[in-house]
Amino acid sequence: MTQTKDKINQRLYNKAETAKYLGLSVPTLNKLIKEDKVPQAIKISEGRWAWDSLALSKWIDEQQKT
């Protein structure tokens, strides 16, 4: 794996990692996803989704301002 792919993979979180990063349970994250209250996930392949940690960090900052 190249260094670039390693950096990208470090930035991508699966659902459990995203919930942990946001300080939520997976069921709560699922609820927020259904309500479209969290950033959109990136489709990696059929049935595989990931969240960009930079997008999540930016979203957290925006939420704290309001």
Residue frames as a rotation matrix with the C-alpha (Angstrom) as fourth column:
MET 1
0.583 0.812 0.000 0.00
0.812 -0.583 0.000 0.00
0.000 0.000 -1.000 0.00
THR 2
-0.179 -0.655 0.735 1.30
0.586 -0.671 -0.455 3.42
0.790 0.349 0.503 -0.85
GLN 3
-0.849 -0.220 -0.481 1.76
0.524 -0.477 -0.706 6.19
-0.074 -0.851 0.520 1.66
THR 4
-0.801 0.594 0.074 -1.15
-0.533 -0.763 0.365 8.13
0.273 0.253 0.928 0.14
LYS 5
-0.024 0.814 -0.581 -3.55
-0.130 0.574 0.809 5.19
0.991 0.095 0.092 0.53
ASP 6
-0.397 -0.183 -0.900 -2.38
0.803 0.406 -0.436 4.72
0.445 -0.895 -0.015 4.13
LYS 7
-0.991 0.014 -0.134 -3.19
0.051 -0.880 -0.472 8.37
-0.124 -0.475 0.871 4.91
ILE 8
-0.461 0.880 -0.117 -6.61
-0.655 -0.249 0.713 8.07
0.599 0.405 0.691 3.30
ASN 9
-0.015 0.450 -0.893 -7.38
0.285 0.858 0.427 4.86
0.958 -0.248 -0.141 5.19
GLN 10
-0.708 -0.278 -0.649 -6.42
0.693 -0.098 -0.714 6.55
0.135 -0.956 0.262 8.46
ARG 11
-0.928 0.373 -0.007 -8.92
-0.371 -0.924 -0.093 9.31
-0.041 -0.084 0.996 7.70
LEU 12
-0.245 0.881 -0.406 -11.82
-0.567 0.209 0.796 6.93
0.786 0.425 0.448 7.02
TYR 13
-0.791 0.082 0.606 -13.91
-0.544 0.358 -0.758 5.51
-0.279 -0.930 -0.239 9.84
ASN 14
-0.690 0.652 -0.315 -16.42
0.323 0.667 0.671 2.68
0.648 0.361 -0.671 9.74
LYS 15
0.225 0.900 0.374 -19.74
-0.025 -0.378 0.925 3.04
0.974 -0.218 -0.063 11.57
ALA 16
0.686 0.007 -0.728 -18.45
0.683 0.339 0.647 1.80
0.252 -0.941 0.228 14.95
GLU 17
-0.384 -0.902 -0.197 -15.37
0.923 -0.379 -0.064 4.05
-0.017 -0.206 0.978 14.75
THR 18
-0.530 0.274 0.802 -17.54
0.185 -0.886 0.425 7.01
0.828 0.373 0.419 13.71
ALA 19
0.605 0.791 -0.086 -19.88
0.204 -0.050 0.978 6.47
0.770 -0.609 -0.191 16.65
LYS 20
0.394 -0.545 -0.740 -16.91
0.917 0.175 0.359 6.29
-0.066 -0.820 0.569 19.03
TYR 21
-0.632 -0.672 0.385 -15.35
0.725 -0.689 -0.014 9.42
0.275 0.270 0.923 17.50
LEU 22
-0.329 0.613 0.719 -18.62
-0.087 -0.777 0.623 11.31
0.940 0.143 0.309 17.99
GLY 23
-0.943 -0.059 0.328 -19.14
-0.329 0.020 -0.944 9.92
0.049 -0.998 -0.038 21.50
LEU 24
0.010 0.998 -0.064 -22.34
-1.000 0.009 -0.011 8.13
-0.010 0.064 0.998 20.49
SER 25
-0.216 0.045 0.975 -23.64
-0.134 0.988 -0.075 4.59
-0.967 -0.147 -0.207 20.49
VAL 26
-0.978 -0.136 0.161 -24.09
0.122 0.258 0.958 2.88
-0.172 0.957 -0.236 17.13
PRO 27
-0.219 0.960 0.173 -27.92
0.974 0.226 -0.020 2.87
-0.058 0.164 -0.985 17.51
THR 28
0.347 0.306 -0.887 -27.86
0.371 -0.913 -0.170 6.63
-0.861 -0.270 -0.430 18.17
LEU 29
-0.627 -0.612 -0.483 -25.63
-0.269 -0.412 0.871 7.17
-0.731 0.675 0.094 15.14
ASN 30
-0.795 0.396 0.460 -28.08
0.606 0.561 0.564 5.10
-0.035 0.727 -0.686 13.06
LYS 31
0.223 0.919 -0.325 -30.92
0.875 -0.336 -0.349 7.33
-0.430 -0.206 -0.879 14.23
LEU 32
0.141 -0.244 -0.960 -28.99
-0.074 -0.969 0.235 10.49
-0.987 0.038 -0.154 13.30
ILE 33
-0.893 -0.441 0.090 -28.13
0.017 0.167 0.986 9.01
-0.449 0.882 -0.141 9.90
LYS 34
-0.422 0.819 0.389 -31.81
0.907 0.386 0.170 8.30
-0.011 0.424 -0.906 9.21
GLU 35
0.553 0.625 -0.551 -32.68
0.656 -0.734 -0.175 11.85
-0.514 -0.265 -0.816 10.28
ASP 36
0.402 -0.504 0.765 -29.88
0.739 -0.315 -0.596 13.20
0.541 0.805 0.245 8.01
LYS 37
0.991 0.001 0.132 -28.25
-0.082 -0.780 0.620 15.00
0.104 -0.626 -0.773 10.96
VAL 38
0.335 -0.937 0.099 -24.67
0.026 0.114 0.993 13.82
-0.942 -0.330 0.062 10.44
PRO 39
-0.158 -0.455 -0.876 -22.33
-0.863 -0.367 0.347 14.15
-0.480 0.811 -0.335 7.44
GLN 40
0.804 0.460 -0.376 -22.93
-0.594 0.631 -0.499 11.77
0.008 0.625 0.781 4.56
ALA 41
0.290 -0.681 0.673 -20.87
-0.074 0.685 0.725 8.60
-0.954 -0.260 0.148 4.41
ILE 42
-0.111 -0.431 -0.896 -18.70
-0.973 -0.138 0.186 7.71
-0.204 0.892 -0.404 1.43
LYS 43
0.871 0.418 0.257 -19.60
-0.346 0.894 -0.285 4.52
-0.349 0.159 0.924 -0.42
ILE 44
-0.137 -0.989 0.056 -16.47
-0.751 0.141 0.645 2.40
-0.646 0.046 -0.762 -0.68
SER 45
-0.924 -0.010 -0.381 -18.02
-0.278 0.703 0.655 -0.70
0.261 0.712 -0.652 -2.24
GLU 46
-0.061 0.960 -0.273 -21.28
-0.246 0.250 0.936 -2.62
0.967 0.125 0.221 -2.16
GLY 47
0.703 0.482 -0.523 -22.40
0.359 0.394 0.846 -2.57
0.614 -0.783 0.104 1.45
ARG 48
-0.017 -0.773 -0.634 -19.29
0.997 -0.060 0.046 -0.72
-0.074 -0.632 0.772 2.70
TRP 49
0.676 0.268 0.686 -19.51
0.308 -0.949 0.067 2.88
0.669 0.166 -0.724 3.82
ALA 50
-0.156 -0.752 -0.640 -17.03
0.984 -0.065 -0.163 5.12
0.081 -0.656 0.751 5.61
TRP 51
0.919 0.392 -0.042 -16.96
0.393 -0.903 0.173 8.59
0.029 -0.175 -0.984 7.11
ASP 52
0.109 -0.883 0.456 -14.14
0.484 -0.354 -0.800 11.06
0.868 0.308 0.389 6.54
SER 53
0.075 -0.128 -0.989 -12.67
0.995 -0.058 0.083 12.15
-0.068 -0.990 0.123 9.88
LEU 54
-0.908 -0.416 -0.053 -11.94
0.409 -0.906 0.114 15.63
-0.095 0.082 0.992 8.51
ALA 55
-0.479 0.821 0.311 -15.58
-0.038 -0.374 0.927 16.08
0.877 0.432 0.211 7.49
LEU 56
0.332 0.580 -0.744 -16.69
0.718 0.355 0.598 14.85
0.611 -0.733 -0.299 10.91
SER 57
-0.378 -0.574 -0.726 -14.30
0.898 -0.418 -0.137 17.23
-0.225 -0.704 0.674 12.66
LYS 58
-0.953 0.068 0.296 -15.58
0.070 -0.900 0.431 20.15
0.295 0.432 0.852 10.59
TRP 59
-0.080 0.995 -0.067 -19.18
0.169 0.080 0.982 19.14
0.982 0.068 -0.175 11.34
ILE 60
0.160 0.066 -0.985 -18.44
0.965 0.199 0.170 19.01
0.207 -0.978 -0.032 15.08
ASP 61
-0.796 -0.522 -0.306 -16.91
0.566 -0.821 -0.074 22.50
-0.212 -0.232 0.949 14.94
GLU 62
-0.733 0.586 0.345 -20.00
-0.111 -0.604 0.789 23.82
0.671 0.541 0.508 13.13
GLN 63
0.176 0.838 -0.517 -22.33
0.494 0.379 0.782 22.20
0.851 -0.393 -0.347 15.67
GLN 64
-0.144 -0.317 -0.938 -20.45
0.987 -0.115 -0.112 23.78
-0.073 -0.941 0.329 18.56
LYS 65
-0.964 -0.236 0.122 -20.83
0.254 -0.954 0.159 27.26
0.079 0.184 0.980 17.03
THR 66
-0.403 0.888 0.223 -24.61
-0.200 -0.323 0.925 27.02
0.893 0.328 0.307 16.94
